[in-house]
């Protein structure tokens, strides 16, 4: 089975920020970068939040699948830039 492209670690995205810059971001309130969160997980989290902001009445299976489908599409778009 082929390994899913998870976009790498969120750590690599934020590594260019100084600790002072990063401390001011929203992510510091919700995200501990030491937990190994992938970019795919981070994108899915953002997609899930957006989906739920529009409707909380969505079956959980659909919510998770749709969130990761959006995350996968975002990773593909990043690779094509």
C-alpha positions in Angstrom: 0.0 0.0 0.0 1.3 3.4 -1.0 2.0 5.8 1.9 -0.3 8.8 2.0 1.4 12.2 1.3 0.9 14.0 4.6 2.7 17.2 3.5 5.4 16.8 6.1 5.5 18.2 9.6 3.8 21.4 10.7 7.2 22.1 12.4 8.8 22.7 9.0 6.2 25.3 8.1 6.8 27.3 11.2 10.5 26.8 11.5 11.2 30.1 9.8 9.5 32.1 12.5 11.2 33.4 15.5 9.7 32.2 18.8 8.5 35.8 19.4 6.7 35.8 16.1 5.2 32.4 16.6 4.0 33.2 20.1 1.7 35.8 18.7 -0.1 33.4 16.3 -3.5 31.8 16.9 -1.9 28.4 16.5 0.0 28.7 19.8 -3.3 28.7 21.7 -4.5 25.4 20.1 -1.4 23.6 18.7 1.5 22.0 20.4 4.0 21.5 17.6 5.8 18.8 19.5 2.9 16.4 19.0 4.0 15.5 15.4 1.0 17.0 13.7 1.3 16.7 9.9 0.4 19.4 7.4 -2.3 17.1 6.2 -3.8 16.9 9.7 -3.5 20.7 10.1 -5.3 21.3 6.8 -8.0 18.8 7.7 -8.4 20.6 11.1 -8.9 23.9 9.3 -11.3 22.4 6.8 -13.3 20.7 9.6 -13.6 24.0 11.4 -14.9 25.7 8.3 -17.4 22.9 7.5 -18.7 23.0 11.1 -19.0 26.8 11.1 -21.6 26.4 8.3 -23.5 23.4 9.7 -23.1 21.3 12.8 -25.6 18.8 11.5 -23.3 16.6 9.5 -22.6 12.9 10.1 -19.2 12.5 11.7 -18.0 10.0 9.0 -18.8 12.5 6.3 -17.2 15.3 8.2 -13.9 13.4 8.7 -13.8 12.2 5.0 -14.6 15.6 3.6 -12.1 17.3 5.8 -9.2 15.0 4.7 -10.4 15.1 1.1 -10.0 18.9 1.2 -6.6 18.6 3.0 -5.4 16.2 0.3 -6.5 18.6 -2.4 -4.6 21.4 -0.6 -1.4 19.4 -0.5 -1.7 18.6 -4.3 -2.1 22.3 -5.0 1.0 23.1 -2.9 3.0 20.6 -4.8 1.9 22.1 -8.2 2.9 25.6 -7.3 
